[in-house]
Amino acid sequence: MASQTYPGLQGRTAIVTGGAKGIGAACVQILAEQGAKVAILDLDYELGNSLAHEAGSECIAYELDVSNSSLIREAIRKITEQLGLPTLLVNNAGIGHYGTVVETTDEQLDRVLDVNLKSYFFCAREVVPHMLTAGMGSIVNVASVQSFMSQKRVAAYCASKAGIIGLTRAIAVDHAPSIRCNAVCPGTVDTPMLADAISELPDQEAILQECRDMYLTKRIAEPMEIAQLVTYLLSDLSSFITGQAIRIDGGIGLEIGGSVQD
Ligand SMILES: NC(=O)c1ccc[n+]([C@@H]2O[C@H](COP(=O)([O-])OP(=O)(O)OC[C@H]3O[C@@H](n4cnc5c(N)ncnc54)[C@H](O)[C@@H]3O)[C@@H](O)[C@H]2O)c1
């Protein structure tokens, strides 16, 4: 199905966190098509494993909570044994949470930061030494348009997503030139996360239409579009890009309005 070739991925070992569904699953699909060996790290073993089977013999699903640093250490040890030194990392696992700072409890804040930000730190900490040994590596951190702007009542999520941008720059600075690290910052994407977010609301089609209308493109993104940017940033096509936060957001928030015509 791959219509595009991304040089430099063939035979390399890639790790995708949250790779069982949504954006992560689309990344797994393209990476496998490009001849990479892929490790899926996800809570959902059943979906991850069935995707791994579809993707081919050199794709393995590992069931774990990526917010647990010891489990990550152990999984990366196994991946190195089973698939070889990882030199590609997609930090993607994430959860949403609605609440202002006043409404968000310690437990809720911890959970969002643990999954959305600390897991990215933990995975990089385990994988960077392997990349340095191999003399090459590319890391892509999936952030959000909410790294830069904010809906109402997403305080913890926004804090986690803004933190990813700083982490991305720090990794790029510390481990250049052999490792590059970039962030992708999507607007709304049609994934199970979006479906979950609106599942309790009364008029879901009206909410989706409102969502589409916020974008200059008048639509939301498909997971594959985000995965293509992630894969581009992993590949040699982007070898002069590092430390960047790249928005893939249908131009949301650019229009300043006003009544003067043409
Ligand atoms: N969907 C959107 O509109 C959107 C927009 C901007 C950014 N993002 C970001 O993109 C990334 C992927 O989002 P998605 O929409 O594909 O989400 P999704 O919910 O569809 O898929 C996320 C995957 O991560 C896994 N996961 C969640 N917590 C985990 C944990 N603790 N350990 C291991 N696996 C875990 C889930 O099982 C699932 O397979 C997230 O970081 C999200 O914040 C999504």
The ligand as an SDF file (V2000), in Angstrom:
LIG
                    3D

 44 48  0  0  0  0  0  0  0  0999 V2000
   -6.5910   12.1800   18.0340 N   0  0  0  0  0  0  0  0  0  0  0  0
   -6.3200   13.4890   18.0950 C   0  0  0  0  0  0  0  0  0  0  0  0
   -7.1590   14.3390   17.7510 O   0  0  0  0  0  0  0  0  0  0  0  0
   -4.9470   13.9600   18.5510 C   0  0  0  0  0  0  0  0  0  0  0  0
   -4.6150   15.2990   18.3220 C   0  0  0  0  0  0  0  0  0  0  0  0
   -3.3600   15.7540   18.7260 C   0  0  0  0  0  0  0  0  0  0  0  0
   -2.4720   14.9020   19.3470 C   0  0  0  0  0  0  0  0  0  0  0  0
   -2.8230   13.6050   19.5630 N   0  0  0  0  0  0  0  0  0  0  0  0
   -1.8400   12.7460   20.2280 C   0  0  0  0  0  0  0  0  0  0  0  0
   -1.5150   11.6610   19.3920 O   0  0  0  0  0  0  0  0  0  0  0  0
   -1.1480   10.5330   20.1880 C   0  0  0  0  0  0  0  0  0  0  0  0
   -1.9640    9.3350   19.7390 C   0  0  0  0  0  0  0  0  0  0  0  0
   -3.3320    9.6580   19.8850 O   0  0  0  0  0  0  0  0  0  0  0  0
   -4.5070    8.8070   19.2160 P   0  0  0  0  0  0  0  0  0  0  0  0
   -5.5730    9.7910   18.8960 O   0  0  0  0  0  0  0  0  0  0  0  0
   -3.9930    7.9060   18.1810 O   0  0  0  0  0  0  0  0  0  0  0  0
   -4.9730    8.0050   20.5290 O   0  0  0  0  0  0  0  0  0  0  0  0
   -5.7490    6.6070   20.6840 P   0  0  0  0  0  0  0  0  0  0  0  0
   -6.4140    6.6650   22.0060 O   0  0  0  0  0  0  0  0  0  0  0  0
   -6.5680    6.3640   19.4830 O   0  0  0  0  0  0  0  0  0  0  0  0
   -4.5310    5.5710   20.7480 O   0  0  0  0  0  0  0  0  0  0  0  0
   -3.5980    5.6840   21.7920 C   0  0  0  0  0  0  0  0  0  0  0  0
   -2.9380    4.3500   22.0360 C   0  0  0  0  0  0  0  0  0  0  0  0
   -2.0800    4.5080   23.1870 O   0  0  0  0  0  0  0  0  0  0  0  0
   -2.2820    3.4170   24.0650 C   0  0  0  0  0  0  0  0  0  0  0  0
   -1.9700    3.8270   25.4290 N   0  0  0  0  0  0  0  0  0  0  0  0
   -2.6040    4.7560   26.1750 C   0  0  0  0  0  0  0  0  0  0  0  0
   -2.0560    4.8350   27.3970 N   0  0  0  0  0  0  0  0  0  0  0  0
   -1.0470    3.9230   27.4260 C   0  0  0  0  0  0  0  0  0  0  0  0
   -0.1200    3.5130   28.4270 C   0  0  0  0  0  0  0  0  0  0  0  0
   -0.1240    4.0520   29.6360 N   0  0  0  0  0  0  0  0  0  0  0  0
    0.7670    2.5450   28.0970 N   0  0  0  0  0  0  0  0  0  0  0  0
    0.7720    1.9730   26.8680 C   0  0  0  0  0  0  0  0  0  0  0  0
   -0.0890    2.3170   25.8970 N   0  0  0  0  0  0  0  0  0  0  0  0
   -0.9940    3.2760   26.1760 C   0  0  0  0  0  0  0  0  0  0  0  0
   -3.7580    3.0320   23.8870 C   0  0  0  0  0  0  0  0  0  0  0  0
   -4.0020    1.6880   24.3070 O   0  0  0  0  0  0  0  0  0  0  0  0
   -3.9330    3.2290   22.3750 C   0  0  0  0  0  0  0  0  0  0  0  0
   -3.6020    2.0600   21.6590 O   0  0  0  0  0  0  0  0  0  0  0  0
   -1.4130   10.9430   21.6490 C   0  0  0  0  0  0  0  0  0  0  0  0
   -0.1930   11.3330   22.2360 O   0  0  0  0  0  0  0  0  0  0  0  0
   -2.3500   12.1210   21.5200 C   0  0  0  0  0  0  0  0  0  0  0  0
   -2.2700   12.9970   22.6040 O   0  0  0  0  0  0  0  0  0  0  0  0
   -4.0440   13.0960   19.1680 C   0  0  0  0  0  0  0  0  0  0  0  0
  1  2  1  0
  2  3  2  0
  2  4  1  0
  4  5  1  0
  4 44  2  0
  5  6  2  0
  6  7  1  0
  7  8  2  0
  8  9  1  0
  8 44  1  0
  9 10  1  0
  9 42  1  0
 10 11  1  0
 11 12  1  0
 11 40  1  0
 12 13  1  0
 13 14  1  0
 14 15  2  0
 14 16  1  0
 14 17  1  0
 17 18  1  0
 18 19  2  0
 18 20  1  0
 18 21  1  0
 21 22  1  0
 22 23  1  0
 23 24  1  0
 23 38  1  0
 24 25  1  0
 25 26  1  0
 25 36  1  0
 26 27  1  0
 26 35  1  0
 27 28  2  0
 28 29  1  0
 29 30  1  0
 29 35  2  0
 30 31  1  0
 30 32  2  0
 32 33  1  0
 33 34  2  0
 34 35  1  0
 36 37  1  0
 36 38  1  0
 38 39  1  0
 40 41  1  0
 40 42  1  0
 42 43  1  0
M  CHG  2   8   1  16  -1
M  END
$$$$
